[in-house]
Amino acid sequence: MTEVLWGALLLRLAFLPLMPGLTDDPFRYIWDGMLQWEGINPYKFVPSASELEAFQDNTLYQELNSPDYYSIYPPISQLFFALGALFYDGNWVLPYYVLKAVFVTAECAGVLLLARLTTARNVLLYAWNPLVLIETAGQGHTEALL
């Protein structure tokens, strides 16, 4: 089991430096978190709303894939988005990596829990799964929090 867990950790660390190339969801995570720090409820307005015009002239807004849609992310996720956005200074890169680090840490905790509940084979099937690695450590999706 030890080799499986070390392998899982090393694989996640290998994927961690990747930039978002398969998804643009992390931009929405940072956007929602930024709004929270501005005292704005991320569920209240769509990003393209005239009430948010002051925030629409930055790169982050330009990267959003759904500026005409309300946020779909649950409140617990929003707390993590606020944590990442704490590091937002007009550049999305640092908040993106902060969020990924948090997500990977949460997922590693999940892998450790899984290791206590099942066999090494089952842990390996999940923890070394390329789809899981790409979507969580590689692209920074929130599924790691589940």
Z-matrix of the N, CA and C atoms (Angstrom, degrees):
N
C 1 1.459
C 2 1.532 1 110.96
N 3 1.321 2 117.12 1 -35.23
C 4 1.463 3 120.47 2 -178.16
C 5 1.526 4 111.62 3 -58.79
N 6 1.324 5 116.30 4 -42.72
C 7 1.469 6 120.08 5 -179.99
C 8 1.527 7 110.96 6 -63.93
N 9 1.315 8 116.34 7 -38.75
C 10 1.469 9 121.11 8 178.93
C 11 1.530 10 109.90 9 -62.96
N 12 1.324 11 116.92 10 -44.49
C 13 1.465 12 120.82 11 -178.42
C 14 1.526 13 111.94 12 -68.38
N 15 1.330 14 117.10 13 -42.29
C 16 1.463 15 119.43 14 176.96
C 17 1.529 16 110.51 15 -63.93
N 18 1.314 17 115.82 16 -40.60
C 19 1.464 18 119.83 17 177.27
C 20 1.522 19 111.39 18 -61.43
N 21 1.327 20 116.17 19 -42.07
C 22 1.467 21 120.67 20 178.86
C 23 1.527 22 110.73 21 -60.94
N 24 1.317 23 116.29 22 -43.93
C 25 1.467 24 120.36 23 179.53
C 26 1.530 25 111.02 24 -64.62
N 27 1.321 26 116.89 25 -46.67
C 28 1.468 27 120.38 26 -178.95
C 29 1.528 28 111.79 27 -63.70
N 30 1.316 29 116.82 28 -38.93
C 31 1.464 30 119.70 29 177.62
C 32 1.529 31 110.93 30 -63.33
N 33 1.321 32 117.29 31 -41.51
C 34 1.464 33 120.14 32 178.83
C 35 1.527 34 111.18 33 -65.54
N 36 1.305 35 116.17 34 -40.29
C 37 1.469 36 119.28 35 177.90
C 38 1.527 37 111.07 36 -64.61
N 39 1.324 38 116.77 37 -34.32
C 40 1.468 39 120.41 38 178.68
C 41 1.530 40 111.48 39 -67.21
N 42 1.328 41 117.49 40 -34.54
C 43 1.464 42 121.36 41 -178.64
C 44 1.531 43 112.75 42 -85.41
N 45 1.306 44 117.41 43 -18.68
C 46 1.464 45 121.67 44 -174.86
C 47 1.532 46 114.15 45 -56.49
N 48 1.333 47 120.64 46 -39.60
C 49 1.473 48 119.50 47 -177.41
C 50 1.533 49 115.51 48 -70.47
N 51 1.331 50 118.34 49 -10.90
C 52 1.464 51 119.84 50 -177.00
C 53 1.523 52 111.98 51 -61.72
N 54 1.316 53 115.25 52 140.83
C 55 1.462 54 122.09 53 174.30
C 56 1.530 55 107.95 54 -86.51
N 57 1.334 56 117.75 55 161.06
C 58 1.467 57 118.76 56 178.97
C 59 1.526 58 110.62 57 -67.98
N 60 1.303 59 115.92 58 115.05
C 61 1.454 60 120.76 59 179.53
C 62 1.516 61 112.03 60 -125.46
N 63 1.317 62 116.12 61 -21.68
C 64 1.459 63 121.06 62 -178.26
C 65 1.523 64 112.19 63 -105.35
N 66 1.310 65 116.58 64 -6.10
C 67 1.462 66 121.04 65 -176.95
C 68 1.522 67 109.68 66 -151.44
N 69 1.313 68 114.87 67 156.62
C 70 1.461 69 119.16 68 171.97
C 71 1.528 70 110.56 69 -120.09
N 72 1.320 71 116.60 70 12.57
C 73 1.463 72 120.89 71 178.28
C 74 1.532 73 113.47 72 -57.97
N 75 1.340 74 119.54 73 -39.68
C 76 1.472 75 117.95 74 -179.31
C 77 1.531 76 114.14 75 -57.94
N 78 1.318 77 117.19 76 -26.82
C 79 1.464 78 118.74 77 177.26
C 80 1.528 79 110.19 78 -65.68
N 81 1.317 80 115.81 79 -37.37
C 82 1.469 81 119.59 80 177.45
C 83 1.524 82 110.36 81 -69.19
N 84 1.331 83 116.91 82 -37.43
C 85 1.465 84 119.39 83 177.71
C 86 1.531 85 109.95 84 -57.81
N 87 1.323 86 115.35 85 -47.74
C 88 1.470 87 120.03 86 -177.67
C 89 1.530 88 110.07 87 -68.22
N 90 1.328 89 116.75 88 -39.10
C 91 1.470 90 121.07 89 177.45
C 92 1.533 91 110.22 90 -58.60
N 93 1.322 92 116.69 91 -50.49
C 94 1.465 93 120.42 92 -179.75
C 95 1.526 94 110.82 93 -60.42
N 96 1.328 95 116.59 94 -42.54
C 97 1.459 96 120.31 95 178.51
C 98 1.514 97 112.33 96 -64.61
N 99 1.331 98 116.54 97 -39.93
C 100 1.462 99 121.00 98 178.46
C 101 1.527 100 110.35 99 -61.26
N 102 1.329 101 116.19 100 -43.36
C 103 1.467 102 119.42 101 178.70
C 104 1.525 103 110.91 102 -60.04
N 105 1.311 104 116.27 103 -40.29
C 106 1.464 105 119.20 104 179.40
C 107 1.523 106 111.08 105 -60.14
N 108 1.325 107 116.97 106 -42.66
C 109 1.470 108 120.03 107 179.09
C 110 1.521 109 111.88 108 -67.45
N 111 1.326 110 116.42 109 -22.36
C 112 1.467 111 120.48 110 176.28
C 113 1.530 112 111.25 111 -86.76
N 114 1.338 113 116.25 112 0.96
C 115 1.460 114 120.60 113 179.58
C 116 1.519 115 113.63 114 81.62
N 117 1.327 116 116.36 115 19.54
C 118 1.464 117 121.56 116 -178.00
C 119 1.523 118 109.27 117 -109.62
N 120 1.301 119 116.24 118 130.60
C 121 1.454 120 122.10 119 177.13
C 122 1.534 121 108.56 120 -68.20
N 123 1.340 122 118.82 121 120.43
C 124 1.472 123 120.05 122 -177.43
C 125 1.528 124 113.78 123 -67.35
N 126 1.329 125 117.14 124 -11.81
C 127 1.463 126 120.65 125 177.87
C 128 1.533 127 112.32 126 -90.93
N 129 1.312 128 116.97 127 -10.94
C 130 1.465 129 120.59 128 -171.59
C 131 1.528 130 113.75 129 -77.97
N 132 1.334 131 116.87 130 -37.89
C 133 1.462 132 120.84 131 -176.22
C 134 1.519 133 110.78 132 -129.07
N 135 1.320 134 116.50 133 151.11
C 136 1.463 135 120.01 134 167.26
C 137 1.527 136 106.42 135 -76.89
N 138 1.329 137 118.89 136 152.11
C 139 1.466 138 119.74 137 -178.12
C 140 1.529 139 114.62 138 -56.49
N 141 1.327 140 117.18 139 -29.55
C 142 1.460 141 120.08 140 -178.49
C 143 1.531 142 113.33 141 -83.03
N 144 1.321 143 117.92 142 1.34
C 145 1.467 144 121.42 143 -178.21
C 146 1.528 145 110.90 144 -62.43
N 147 1.311 146 115.42 145 145.14
C 148 1.468 147 119.93 146 -179.85
C 149 1.529 148 111.40 147 -61.99
N 150 1.324 149 117.77 148 -26.78
C 151 1.465 150 121.15 149 178.26
C 152 1.529 151 112.29 150 -64.52
N 153 1.323 152 116.52 151 -20.24
C 154 1.469 153 120.99 152 -178.90
C 155 1.528 154 112.18 153 -106.40
N 156 1.310 155 116.73 154 16.22
C 157 1.465 156 121.50 155 -176.81
C 158 1.531 157 112.77 156 -54.24
N 159 1.306 158 117.03 157 -34.26
C 160 1.468 159 120.64 158 -179.17
C 161 1.527 160 112.68 159 -63.38
N 162 1.325 161 117.35 160 -19.47
C 163 1.465 162 121.29 161 -177.77
C 164 1.531 163 112.70 162 -104.25
N 165 1.315 164 117.22 163 0.09
C 166 1.462 165 120.73 164 -171.59
C 167 1.522 166 114.52 165 -90.76
N 168 1.303 167 117.60 166 3.70
C 169 1.464 168 119.38 167 -177.94
C 170 1.529 169 112.54 168 -103.89
N 171 1.319 170 116.98 169 23.48
C 172 1.463 171 118.79 170 -179.23
C 173 1.526 172 111.41 171 -117.54
N 174 1.304 173 115.40 172 167.84
C 175 1.463 174 121.98 173 -178.85
C 176 1.516 175 111.54 174 -61.16
N 177 1.311 176 116.78 175 -37.15
C 178 1.461 177 120.75 176 -178.92
C 179 1.527 178 110.48 177 -57.77
N 180 1.313 179 116.96 178 -47.48
C 181 1.466 180 120.68 179 179.13
C 182 1.529 181 110.72 180 -61.57
N 183 1.314 182 116.38 181 -40.81
C 184 1.470 183 120.71 182 -178.94
C 185 1.530 184 112.16 183 -63.21
N 186 1.320 185 117.02 184 -26.74
C 187 1.469 186 121.51 185 -178.46
C 188 1.532 187 113.37 186 -85.50
N 189 1.320 188 117.88 187 -10.46
C 190 1.467 189 120.32 188 -178.41
C 191 1.525 190 110.63 189 -65.25
N 192 1.325 191 116.06 190 134.90
C 193 1.460 192 119.79 191 179.56
C 194 1.525 193 112.08 192 -89.31
N 195 1.308 194 116.85 193 -11.14
C 196 1.463 195 119.29 194 -175.11
C 197 1.528 196 111.59 195 -141.95
N 198 1.329 197 117.45 196 60.22
C 199 1.465 198 118.58 197 -177.60
C 200 1.526 199 113.84 198 -67.26
N 201 1.327 200 117.16 199 -12.96
C 202 1.460 201 120.29 200 -179.47
C 203 1.527 202 112.83 201 -101.80
N 204 1.331 203 116.35 202 13.48
C 205 1.464 204 120.96 203 -179.35
C 206 1.525 205 110.39 204 -121.01
N 207 1.314 206 114.87 205 146.20
C 208 1.459 207 120.38 206 175.02
C 209 1.526 208 109.42 207 -71.37
N 210 1.299 209 116.13 208 157.28
C 211 1.462 210 120.85 209 178.57
C 212 1.527 211 109.96 210 -63.39
N 213 1.308 212 115.69 211 138.04
C 214 1.465 213 121.36 212 -179.18
C 215 1.525 214 112.33 213 -106.60
N 216 1.322 215 117.07 214 -0.25
C 217 1.458 216 120.31 215 -171.73
C 218 1.527 217 111.49 216 -86.92
N 219 1.337 218 116.65 217 138.76
C 220 1.471 219 120.51 218 -175.60
C 221 1.529 220 112.73 219 -68.47
N 222 1.330 221 116.13 220 161.75
C 223 1.467 222 120.92 221 -176.69
C 224 1.529 223 114.77 222 -55.85
N 225 1.320 224 118.22 223 -38.20
C 226 1.472 225 119.38 224 179.27
C 227 1.526 226 109.77 225 -62.70
N 228 1.315 227 116.87 226 -42.89
C 229 1.466 228 120.05 227 176.89
C 230 1.521 229 110.42 228 -61.49
N 231 1.325 230 116.24 229 -38.70
C 232 1.466 231 120.33 230 -179.56
C 233 1.529 232 111.50 231 -60.36
N 234 1.316 233 117.09 232 -33.70
C 235 1.471 234 119.59 233 176.95
C 236 1.531 235 110.65 234 -62.68
N 237 1.312 236 116.13 235 -41.55
C 238 1.463 237 120.02 236 177.95
C 239 1.525 238 110.94 237 -68.24
N 240 1.331 239 116.58 238 -36.64
C 241 1.467 240 119.77 239 178.15
C 242 1.527 241 110.36 240 -62.43
N 243 1.324 242 116.12 241 -39.17
C 244 1.466 243 119.94 242 177.96
C 245 1.527 244 110.26 243 -63.68
N 246 1.321 245 116.50 244 -38.55
C 247 1.464 246 119.94 245 177.32
C 248 1.525 247 110.55 246 -60.66
N 249 1.319 248 116.83 247 -47.50
C 250 1.460 249 120.06 248 178.79
C 251 1.518 250 112.09 249 -62.88
N 252 1.326 251 116.25 250 -42.40
C 253 1.468 252 120.90 251 -177.44
C 254 1.519 253 112.59 252 -69.82
N 255 1.312 254 116.73 253 -15.00
C 256 1.462 255 119.95 254 174.68
C 257 1.531 256 110.25 255 -56.21
N 258 1.318 257 116.43 256 -26.17
C 259 1.464 258 122.31 257 -178.59
C 260 1.528 259 112.60 258 -98.05
N 261 1.332 260 117.13 259 7.07
C 262 1.465 261 120.76 260 -178.52
C 263 1.522 262 110.02 261 -81.46
N 264 1.329 263 115.19 262 122.50
C 265 1.466 264 121.03 263 178.85
C 266 1.529 265 110.93 264 -128.22
N 267 1.315 266 115.74 265 27.44
C 268 1.454 267 120.54 266 -175.65
C 269 1.519 268 111.41 267 104.29
N 270 1.323 269 116.40 268 -12.24
C 271 1.457 270 122.36 269 177.76
C 272 1.527 271 107.80 270 -119.02
N 273 1.312 272 117.27 271 127.47
C 274 1.466 273 121.81 272 -173.90
C 275 1.525 274 113.98 273 -84.30
N 276 1.312 275 119.48 274 -9.28
C 277 1.469 276 121.47 275 -171.62
C 278 1.532 277 112.40 276 -65.38
N 279 1.316 278 118.54 277 -51.67
C 280 1.468 279 120.00 278 -179.05
C 281 1.530 280 111.73 279 -62.00
N 282 1.340 281 119.63 280 -47.20
C 283 1.467 282 118.17 281 177.22
C 284 1.528 283 112.84 282 -59.03
N 285 1.318 284 116.08 283 -35.60
C 286 1.464 285 120.51 284 178.55
C 287 1.527 286 110.60 285 -60.95
N 288 1.321 287 116.47 286 -46.43
C 289 1.460 288 119.44 287 -179.41
C 290 1.528 289 112.36 288 -72.25
N 291 1.304 290 117.63 289 -31.22
C 292 1.466 291 120.02 290 174.34
C 293 1.528 292 109.32 291 -62.99
N 294 1.329 293 116.46 292 -47.00
C 295 1.468 294 119.86 293 178.45
C 296 1.523 295 111.40 294 -61.46
N 297 1.324 296 116.73 295 -44.17
C 298 1.462 297 119.11 296 179.23
C 299 1.523 298 111.12 297 -61.22
N 300 1.314 299 117.13 298 -41.33
C 301 1.469 300 120.29 299 179.28
C 302 1.526 301 110.66 300 -62.51
N 303 1.322 302 116.66 301 -41.03
C 304 1.466 303 120.59 302 178.03
C 305 1.526 304 109.99 303 -65.37
N 306 1.323 305 116.80 304 -45.45
C 307 1.467 306 120.46 305 -179.09
C 308 1.529 307 111.25 306 -63.21
N 309 1.328 308 116.78 307 -42.60
C 310 1.468 309 120.28 308 -179.96
C 311 1.528 310 110.37 309 -66.91
N 312 1.309 311 117.13 310 -38.36
C 313 1.467 312 120.23 311 176.74
C 314 1.531 313 110.34 312 -61.87
N 315 1.326 314 116.23 313 -44.97
C 316 1.472 315 120.24 314 178.16
C 317 1.523 316 110.62 315 -62.44
N 318 1.313 317 116.02 316 -41.44
C 319 1.457 318 118.30 317 -179.19
C 320 1.524 319 111.52 318 -68.93
N 321 1.317 320 117.73 319 -37.00
C 322 1.469 321 120.17 320 176.23
C 323 1.527 322 110.58 321 -61.73
N 324 1.317 323 116.26 322 -38.11
C 325 1.469 324 119.45 323 175.79
C 326 1.526 325 110.02 324 -62.71
N 327 1.321 326 116.38 325 -39.35
C 328 1.461 327 120.32 326 176.74
C 329 1.518 328 112.41 327 -64.23
N 330 1.317 329 116.53 328 -38.86
C 331 1.468 330 120.71 329 178.05
C 332 1.528 331 109.81 330 -65.50
N 333 1.318 332 117.16 331 -40.90
C 334 1.472 333 120.08 332 177.27
C 335 1.528 334 111.16 333 -63.26
N 336 1.309 335 116.56 334 -40.74
C 337 1.462 336 120.11 335 176.54
C 338 1.526 337 110.39 336 -63.40
N 339 1.306 338 116.00 337 -43.57
C 340 1.463 339 120.56 338 177.54
C 341 1.528 340 110.79 339 -58.99
N 342 1.324 341 116.53 340 -39.05
C 343 1.465 342 121.00 341 -179.96
C 344 1.525 343 111.80 342 -63.30
N 345 1.313 344 116.40 343 -28.66
C 346 1.471 345 119.95 344 178.10
C 347 1.523 346 112.17 345 -79.04
N 348 1.332 347 116.02 346 -19.67
C 349 1.459 348 120.20 347 -172.60
C 350 1.526 349 114.92 348 -103.56
N 351 1.329 350 117.31 349 -16.23
C 352 1.462 351 118.37 350 -173.42
C 353 1.526 352 110.86 351 -146.46
N 354 1.308 353 115.58 352 -172.44
C 355 1.466 354 121.60 353 -175.49
C 356 1.526 355 111.52 354 -82.13
N 357 1.318 356 114.74 355 163.04
C 358 1.466 357 120.66 356 177.47
C 359 1.527 358 110.87 357 -60.12
N 360 1.318 359 116.86 358 -37.09
C 361 1.468 360 120.69 359 179.00
C 362 1.527 361 110.83 360 -60.44
N 363 1.320 362 116.67 361 -45.63
C 364 1.462 363 120.23 362 -179.59
C 365 1.528 364 111.64 363 -66.88
N 366 1.310 365 116.43 364 -38.55
C 367 1.466 366 119.98 365 177.02
C 368 1.521 367 109.15 366 -63.28
N 369 1.317 368 116.70 367 -44.27
C 370 1.463 369 121.18 368 179.16
C 371 1.528 370 111.04 369 -60.00
N 372 1.322 371 117.06 370 -42.54
C 373 1.466 372 120.64 371 -179.27
C 374 1.523 373 111.86 372 -59.56
N 375 1.309 374 117.01 373 -36.06
C 376 1.462 375 119.78 374 177.60
C 377 1.530 376 111.23 375 -84.93
N 378 1.312 377 116.34 376 -53.83
C 379 1.465 378 121.42 377 -168.58
C 380 1.523 379 113.60 378 -68.88
N 381 1.315 380 118.07 379 -22.42
C 382 1.458 381 120.85 380 178.44
C 383 1.526 382 111.74 381 -107.61
N 384 1.304 383 117.36 382 9.63
C 385 1.459 384 122.18 383 -179.17
C 386 1.531 385 109.78 384 -67.63
N 387 1.327 386 118.10 385 122.77
C 388 1.469 387 120.31 386 -177.39
C 389 1.532 388 113.80 387 -58.72
N 390 1.311 389 117.37 388 -37.58
C 391 1.466 390 119.72 389 179.66
C 392 1.527 391 110.95 390 -63.81
N 393 1.319 392 116.33 391 -43.90
C 394 1.466 393 120.72 392 178.12
C 395 1.528 394 109.97 393 -62.19
N 396 1.310 395 116.61 394 -45.15
C 397 1.467 396 120.64 395 -179.15
C 398 1.524 397 112.02 396 -62.43
N 399 1.316 398 116.48 397 -45.57
C 400 1.468 399 120.35 398 -178.20
C 401 1.526 400 111.06 399 -66.10
N 402 1.321 401 116.80 400 -45.89
C 403 1.462 402 119.86 401 -174.05
C 404 1.526 403 113.61 402 -75.16
N 405 1.310 404 118.21 403 -31.54
C 406 1.469 405 119.15 404 -179.07
C 407 1.525 406 110.85 405 -93.99
N 408 1.312 407 117.35 406 -69.65
C 409 1.466 408 120.29 407 -177.48
C 410 1.523 409 111.66 408 -69.92
N 411 1.322 410 117.22 409 -35.12
C 412 1.458 411 120.22 410 -176.46
C 413 1.510 412 114.54 411 -78.64
N 414 1.328 413 117.10 412 -45.91
C 415 1.462 414 120.55 413 -173.75
C 416 1.528 415 114.00 414 -111.38
N 417 1.314 416 117.53 415 -8.84
C 418 1.462 417 120.56 416 174.51
C 419 1.510 418 115.46 417 74.95
N 420 1.319 419 117.45 418 41.55
C 421 1.462 420 119.97 419 176.99
C 422 1.525 421 111.32 420 -82.08
N 423 1.305 422 114.94 421 152.84
C 424 1.465 423 121.11 422 -175.43
C 425 1.522 424 114.12 423 -74.71
N 426 1.317 425 118.51 424 -8.08
C 427 1.460 426 120.10 425 -179.23
C 428 1.527 427 111.75 426 -56.51
N 429 1.305 428 116.91 427 -23.88
C 430 1.465 429 120.79 428 178.21
C 431 1.524 430 111.16 429 -60.89
N 432 1.320 431 117.42 430 -24.75
C 433 1.463 432 120.74 431 -179.92
C 434 1.522 433 112.28 432 -77.77
N 435 1.316 434 116.42 433 -16.35
C 436 1.462 435 119.56 434 -177.87
C 437 1.493 436 108.94 435 -76.50
